[in-house]
Amino acid sequence: MVARKSRFLVTFFILFFSLINANANPNADQWLETDKSYKDLINEGFEVKSYAINNIETSNGLYVLLFVTVLQKEKEVYECQEYQTIDKKIETFDMQLICKELVQPYEKGLGT
């Protein structure tokens, strides 16, 4: 029993101190922005694999709707994010669409 606890503590401390020394790169990204739209991706043979909706009500009565769609074709993956701002009458004030391709992690430049 004591030997088991000792091994656990030794393993814990080795993992703990090795993780402390691991440096994460805050400038690394794996999603590269593209000019593609949903239509472009569907025309290229991509299929919708997942879809999520989230809404946020702001203090001035507007709603921000966030739609996230993941599309895949074989080993290629895209994530599209659509942001839409609407009022209580469901009138759209602003809408943006950004599709990003999953790539090998890369170093982001300043201002990107």
ZISUL-V348054 format. One record per residue. N is the residue number from 0. RES is the residue in one letter. SS is DSSP state (a for helix, b for strand, c for the rest). PHI is phi in radians with two decimals (none if undefined). OMEGA is omega in degrees with one decimal (none if undefined). Layout:
n=(N,N)
res=(RES,RES)
ss=(SS,SS)
phi=(PHI,PHI)
omega=(OMEGA,OMEGA)
//
This chain:
n=(0,1,2,3,4,5,6,7,8,9,10,11,12,13,14,15,16,17,18,19,20,21,22,23,24,25,26,27,28,29,30,31,32,33,34,35,36,37,38,39,40,41,42,43,44,45,46,47,48,49,50,51,52,53,54,55,56,57,58,59,60,61,62,63,64,65,66,67,68,69,70,71,72,73,74,75,76,77,78,79,80,81,82,83,84,85,86,87,88,89,90,91,92,93,94,95,96,97,98,99,100,101,102,103,104,105,106,107,108,109,110,111)
res=(M,V,A,R,K,S,R,F,L,V,T,F,F,I,L,F,F,S,L,I,N,A,N,A,N,P,N,A,D,Q,W,L,E,T,D,K,S,Y,K,D,L,I,N,E,G,F,E,V,K,S,Y,A,I,N,N,I,E,T,S,N,G,L,Y,V,L,L,F,V,T,V,L,Q,K,E,K,E,V,Y,E,C,Q,E,Y,Q,T,I,D,K,K,I,E,T,F,D,M,Q,L,I,C,K,E,L,V,Q,P,Y,E,K,G,L,G,T)
ss=(c,a,a,a,a,a,a,a,a,a,a,a,a,a,a,a,a,a,a,a,c,c,c,c,c,c,c,b,b,b,b,b,b,b,c,c,c,a,a,a,a,a,a,c,c,c,b,b,b,b,b,b,b,b,b,b,b,c,c,c,c,c,b,b,b,b,b,b,b,b,b,b,b,c,c,b,b,b,b,b,b,b,b,b,b,b,c,c,c,c,c,b,b,b,b,b,b,b,b,b,b,b,b,b,b,b,b,c,c,c,c,c)
phi=(none,-1.17,-1.12,-1.13,-1.14,-1.12,-1.08,-1.08,-1.14,-1.11,-1.07,-1.03,-1.19,-1.10,-1.12,-1.04,-1.28,-1.26,-1.27,-1.09,-1.44,-1.29,-1.87,-1.48,-1.66,-1.23,-1.68,-1.47,-2.42,-2.20,-2.06,-1.82,-1.11,-2.26,-1.67,-1.33,-1.94,-0.95,-1.04,-1.00,-1.16,-1.11,-1.09,-1.46,1.71,-1.34,-2.06,-1.26,-1.84,-2.74,-2.64,-2.44,-2.21,-2.43,-2.26,-2.25,-1.64,-1.54,-1.19,-1.67,1.55,-1.52,-2.09,-1.90,-1.77,-2.08,-1.94,-2.11,-2.18,-1.88,-2.09,-2.45,-2.40,0.93,-1.76,-1.62,-2.30,-2.20,-2.11,-1.91,-2.09,-2.02,-1.93,-2.34,-1.85,-2.30,-1.79,-1.19,-1.58,1.11,-1.59,-1.45,-1.71,-2.71,-2.60,-2.35,-2.28,-2.30,-1.94,-2.16,-1.68,-1.33,-2.30,-1.06,-0.92,-2.37,-1.55,-1.31,-1.46,-1.13,1.37,-1.81)
omega=(179.6,179.0,179.5,178.8,179.3,178.0,179.0,-179.1,178.6,178.4,179.5,-177.7,176.9,178.5,-178.5,-177.2,176.5,178.0,177.6,-177.0,178.3,-178.4,174.9,179.3,-178.4,-179.8,-179.8,178.1,176.9,176.9,-177.1,-179.0,178.0,175.6,-175.1,176.7,174.0,-177.7,177.9,-176.2,177.9,178.1,178.8,176.5,178.1,178.7,176.9,-179.9,176.0,-175.4,179.2,178.1,175.4,177.1,-178.9,175.9,-179.8,-177.2,-179.7,174.4,176.6,177.4,172.7,178.2,179.0,176.7,177.4,-178.8,175.1,-180.0,-177.9,170.3,-175.5,-177.5,177.5,-177.6,174.4,171.7,177.8,178.8,178.7,178.2,-179.6,177.1,-178.3,174.7,-177.6,177.3,179.9,172.3,-177.4,176.5,-176.4,176.9,179.1,177.0,177.4,174.7,-178.5,179.1,175.1,-177.9,171.9,179.5,-179.5,-178.3,177.0,174.5,177.7,177.1,179.3,none)
//
